[in-house]
Amino acid sequence: MKHAAFTLAGAALSLSLAFSAFAAGPLRIAADPVPHAEILNFIKKIDPKLDLQVVELTSGVNANELLANGDVDANYFQHAPYLKDQEKALGKTFAIAATVHIEPLGIYSRKYKDLASVPENATVAVPNNVTNLSRALFLLQSQGLIKLKPGFSDPANVLATPKDIAENPKKLKILEVESPQIPRTLDDVSLAVINGNYALEAGLTPAKDALGLESAEHNPYANILVTNPNRASDPRIKELAKDLQSPQVAQFIRQHYNGSVIPVAPQS
C-alpha cells in the first residue's frame, strides 16, 4: 500500500511539474496578421489569464518550421491540406488542436467587372504552393473558366496542377506566384486568385470584391490551430482551442469580417 501511495504521489508530482513547465512564460502563437492575429488579440481581451504572446508572421517565414524548432508553442494560419503537405516536406508530425474558420478563396480583377468579360489569352495569377494551387484550379473550374480531367471533382482528396486542365476555352495563361505577393500583381494580370487573409491585408473585401468566391459549404480548407504532439495536452493549448471555437469568437468573426471570414462554430 505504501508503495502504491508513493507511486501515485510520484505520478501526481510529475503531472504537476509537467503542467508547471507548460505554464512557464506566455503561450507563444505564430499567426498571420489578418485575420488570425486579430482574432487572437480579441481572445487576449476576453481571456487575459491565458497570457498569449502573438507572433505575427512576415513574408518568407515558415511558421511550421518555427513550431518544429520550438520557437513557438503553436501556430494559427493554415488549413489541414497545407499542413499535411508541410508534414511531408519537413518530415514532422504535428497535432491539430482546433478547427476555427474558413477564409474563402476569391478571384479578383482590376480590369474586368465580371468573369464573362475576361478575354482569351488572359493571365491568371494563382498561388504557387501545392495545396492552394490545386484549390485555385478547383475554384476556376467551379466558375466555369476551366475544366479539369475526369476524377478531379473532390478537392479534399485530389491535388490538381495546370497539367490536369482538360478544357481551357479562353486559353487562360496560368501564372504561379507566391501567395503573399499575388495582390501586388492585380495591376499586371487579368485575374488573381487570392487567399482570404492576403485579400483582407490588401484592403479587399472578399464577400464584396471577389468576382468568384469559394463556397463555405463542405469546404475542406478551414483554418486550424496547430501544435506539437508533446504539447497537445498543455492545458493552455486546450483553453485557447476552446476560446477559438467559442460563441464569442464566432460572433466577433461574423461582425468584424462581414462574410469574408466564416467561423466554423455554429450560429449562436
C-alpha positions as CSV (number, residue, x, y, z in Angstrom):
1,M,0.0,0.0,0.0
2,K,2.9,2.4,0.9
3,H,4.5,1.5,-2.5
4,A,1.2,2.3,-4.3
5,A,0.8,5.5,-2.4
6,F,4.4,6.6,-3.3
7,T,3.7,5.7,-6.9
8,L,0.5,7.7,-7.0
9,A,2.2,10.6,-5.3
10,G,5.1,10.5,-7.7
11,A,2.7,10.4,-10.7
12,A,0.8,13.4,-9.3
13,L,4.1,15.3,-8.7
14,S,5.3,14.5,-12.3
15,L,2.0,15.7,-13.7
16,S,2.1,18.9,-11.6
17,L,5.7,19.6,-12.7
18,A,4.7,19.0,-16.3
19,F,1.8,21.4,-16.1
20,S,4.1,23.9,-14.3
21,A,6.7,23.6,-17.1
22,F,3.9,24.2,-19.7
23,A,2.8,27.2,-17.8
24,A,6.2,28.9,-17.6
25,G,6.1,32.1,-19.6
26,P,3.5,33.2,-22.1
27,L,1.9,31.0,-24.7
28,R,3.6,31.9,-28.0
29,I,1.4,31.6,-31.1
30,A,2.6,32.4,-34.6
31,A,-0.1,33.8,-36.8
32,D,-0.8,35.8,-39.9
33,P,-1.6,39.4,-39.1
34,V,-5.1,39.2,-40.7
35,P,-7.4,37.7,-39.5
36,H,-5.5,35.3,-37.3
37,A,-3.6,37.7,-35.1
38,E,-6.7,40.0,-34.9
39,I,-8.7,37.0,-33.6
40,L,-6.0,36.1,-31.1
41,N,-5.8,39.7,-29.9
42,F,-9.6,39.6,-29.3
43,I,-9.1,36.4,-27.2
44,K,-6.4,38.3,-25.2
45,K,-9.2,40.7,-24.2
46,I,-11.8,38.1,-23.2
47,D,-9.4,35.7,-21.6
48,P,-6.5,37.7,-20.2
49,K,-5.4,35.0,-17.8
50,L,-4.3,32.9,-20.8
51,D,-1.3,35.2,-21.3
52,L,-1.0,34.9,-25.1
53,Q,2.1,36.2,-27.0
54,V,1.1,36.7,-30.6
55,V,4.0,36.4,-33.0
56,E,2.9,38.0,-36.3
57,L,4.3,36.3,-39.3
58,T,6.2,38.1,-42.1
59,S,6.7,37.1,-45.7
60,G,9.1,34.2,-46.1
61,V,8.8,32.9,-42.5
62,N,7.6,29.3,-42.2
63,A,5.5,29.0,-39.1
64,N,5.7,25.2,-39.2
65,E,9.5,25.4,-39.0
66,L,9.2,27.8,-36.1
67,L,6.9,25.3,-34.4
68,A,9.1,22.3,-35.1
69,N,12.1,24.1,-33.7
70,G,10.3,25.1,-30.5
71,D,10.4,28.8,-31.3
72,V,6.7,29.0,-30.8
73,D,4.2,26.8,-28.9
74,A,1.5,26.7,-31.6
75,N,0.6,28.4,-34.9
76,Y,-2.6,29.6,-36.4
77,F,-2.5,30.4,-40.1
78,Q,-3.1,27.3,-42.2
79,H,-5.6,24.7,-43.3
80,A,-5.3,20.9,-42.9
81,P,-4.3,20.1,-46.6
82,Y,-1.5,22.6,-46.4
83,L,-0.4,21.1,-43.0
84,K,-0.4,17.6,-44.5
85,D,1.9,18.8,-47.3
86,Q,4.2,20.6,-44.8
87,E,4.5,17.4,-42.7
88,K,5.8,15.6,-45.7
89,A,8.2,18.4,-46.6
90,L,9.6,18.8,-43.1
91,G,9.5,15.2,-42.0
92,K,7.5,16.2,-38.9
93,T,4.2,15.3,-37.4
94,F,2.0,18.0,-35.8
95,A,-1.2,18.0,-33.9
96,I,-4.4,19.8,-34.8
97,A,-5.8,21.4,-31.6
98,A,-8.8,23.3,-33.1
99,T,-10.7,24.0,-36.3
100,V,-11.7,27.6,-36.3
101,H,-12.7,29.4,-39.5
102,I,-12.8,29.5,-43.3
103,E,-11.3,32.2,-45.5
104,P,-13.0,31.7,-48.9
105,L,-10.5,31.9,-51.8
106,G,-11.6,34.5,-54.3
107,I,-11.0,35.6,-57.9
108,Y,-10.2,39.3,-58.2
109,S,-9.6,41.8,-61.1
110,R,-8.9,45.5,-61.5
111,K,-9.5,45.2,-65.3
112,Y,-12.9,43.4,-65.5
113,K,-16.1,43.7,-63.6
114,D,-17.3,40.1,-64.2
115,L,-15.8,36.8,-65.3
116,A,-17.8,36.8,-68.6
117,S,-15.8,39.9,-69.7
118,V,-12.5,38.1,-69.4
119,P,-11.0,37.7,-72.9
120,E,-9.0,34.9,-74.4
121,N,-5.3,34.6,-73.5
122,A,-5.9,36.4,-70.2
123,T,-3.3,35.8,-67.5
124,V,-4.5,34.4,-64.1
125,A,-2.2,34.7,-61.1
126,V,-2.6,31.7,-58.8
127,P,-0.7,30.5,-55.6
128,N,2.4,28.5,-56.3
129,N,2.2,26.2,-53.3
130,V,0.8,22.7,-54.0
131,T,-2.4,22.8,-52.0
132,N,-3.5,26.4,-52.8
133,L,-2.6,26.0,-56.4
134,S,-5.0,23.0,-56.5
135,R,-7.6,24.9,-54.6
136,A,-7.3,27.8,-57.1
137,L,-7.8,25.5,-60.1
138,F,-10.9,23.9,-58.5
139,L,-12.3,27.5,-57.9
140,L,-11.6,28.4,-61.6
141,Q,-13.5,25.2,-62.5
142,S,-16.4,26.0,-60.3
143,Q,-16.7,29.3,-62.0
144,G,-16.8,27.7,-65.5
145,L,-13.4,29.1,-66.6
146,I,-11.6,25.8,-67.0
147,K,-12.5,22.1,-66.7
148,L,-10.2,19.6,-65.0
149,K,-9.7,16.0,-66.1
150,P,-12.2,13.3,-65.1
151,G,-11.6,12.3,-61.5
152,F,-10.8,15.8,-60.3
153,S,-14.1,16.5,-58.5
154,D,-13.2,16.4,-54.8
155,P,-10.6,19.0,-53.7
156,A,-10.3,17.3,-50.3
157,N,-8.8,14.2,-51.8
158,V,-7.0,15.1,-55.0
159,L,-4.5,17.8,-55.9
160,A,-4.7,19.4,-59.3
161,T,-1.9,21.1,-61.3
162,P,-2.1,23.0,-64.5
163,K,-1.3,19.8,-66.3
164,D,-4.7,18.4,-65.2
165,I,-6.6,21.1,-67.1
166,A,-8.6,19.3,-69.7
167,E,-10.6,22.2,-71.2
168,N,-9.5,25.8,-71.3
169,P,-11.9,27.6,-73.6
170,K,-10.5,31.1,-73.0
171,K,-6.9,29.8,-73.3
172,L,-6.1,31.3,-69.9
173,K,-2.4,31.6,-69.0
174,I,-1.8,30.3,-65.5
175,L,0.9,32.3,-63.7
176,E,2.1,30.7,-60.4
177,V,3.1,33.3,-57.8
178,E,3.9,33.2,-54.1
179,S,0.6,33.7,-52.2
180,P,1.5,36.8,-50.2
181,Q,2.7,38.5,-53.5
182,I,-0.4,37.9,-55.5
183,P,-2.3,41.1,-54.5
184,R,0.6,43.1,-55.9
185,T,0.0,41.5,-59.3
186,L,-3.5,42.9,-59.7
187,D,-2.4,45.7,-61.9
188,D,-0.5,43.4,-64.2
189,V,-2.7,40.4,-64.7
190,S,-6.3,39.9,-65.8
191,L,-7.4,37.8,-62.8
192,A,-5.8,36.9,-59.5
193,V,-6.8,34.1,-57.2
194,I,-6.1,35.3,-53.7
195,N,-6.3,33.7,-50.3
196,G,-8.7,35.4,-48.0
197,N,-6.2,36.6,-45.4
198,Y,-4.0,38.2,-48.1
199,A,-7.0,39.8,-49.7
200,L,-8.0,41.4,-46.4
201,E,-4.5,42.6,-45.8
202,A,-4.6,44.2,-49.3
203,G,-7.7,46.1,-48.4
204,L,-10.1,43.9,-50.4
205,T,-13.4,42.7,-49.0
206,P,-13.8,39.1,-50.4
207,A,-17.6,39.0,-49.9
208,K,-18.0,42.2,-51.9
209,D,-15.0,42.5,-54.2
210,A,-14.4,38.9,-55.5
211,L,-15.8,38.1,-59.0
212,G,-16.0,34.5,-57.8
213,L,-15.8,33.2,-54.3
214,E,-15.2,29.7,-52.9
215,S,-18.2,28.1,-51.2
216,A,-18.0,27.7,-47.5
217,E,-20.3,24.6,-47.6
218,H,-18.3,21.3,-47.3
219,N,-15.1,23.3,-47.5
220,P,-12.0,21.3,-46.5
221,Y,-9.9,24.4,-46.1
222,A,-10.9,25.5,-42.6
223,N,-8.0,27.2,-40.7
224,I,-6.7,25.4,-37.7
225,L,-4.7,25.8,-34.5
226,V,-1.6,23.6,-34.7
227,T,0.9,22.5,-32.1
228,N,3.5,19.8,-31.5
229,P,2.1,16.4,-30.3
230,N,4.0,16.6,-27.0
231,R,2.3,19.9,-26.3
232,A,-1.3,18.9,-27.2
233,S,-2.1,18.1,-23.6
234,D,-0.9,21.6,-22.4
235,P,-4.0,23.0,-20.5
236,R,-3.3,26.4,-22.1
237,I,-3.5,25.0,-25.6
238,K,-6.8,23.3,-24.7
239,E,-8.1,26.6,-23.3
240,L,-7.0,28.5,-26.4
241,A,-8.7,25.9,-28.6
242,K,-11.9,26.3,-26.5
243,D,-11.7,30.1,-26.8
244,L,-11.2,29.9,-30.6
245,Q,-14.3,27.7,-31.0
246,S,-16.4,29.7,-28.6
247,P,-19.6,31.6,-29.5
248,Q,-17.9,34.9,-28.5
249,V,-15.2,34.4,-31.1
250,A,-17.6,33.2,-33.7
251,Q,-19.7,36.4,-33.1
252,F,-16.5,38.6,-33.4
253,I,-15.6,36.9,-36.7
254,R,-19.1,37.4,-38.1
255,Q,-19.4,41.0,-37.1
256,H,-15.8,42.0,-37.9
257,Y,-15.3,40.4,-41.3
258,N,-18.9,40.5,-42.8
259,G,-18.7,37.2,-44.5
260,S,-15.1,37.4,-45.7
261,V,-14.1,35.1,-42.8
262,I,-16.6,32.4,-41.8
263,P,-16.5,30.7,-38.3
264,V,-16.8,27.0,-38.1
265,A,-18.6,27.3,-34.8
266,P,-22.4,27.0,-35.2
267,Q,-24.5,30.1,-35.1
268,S,-25.4,31.1,-31.6
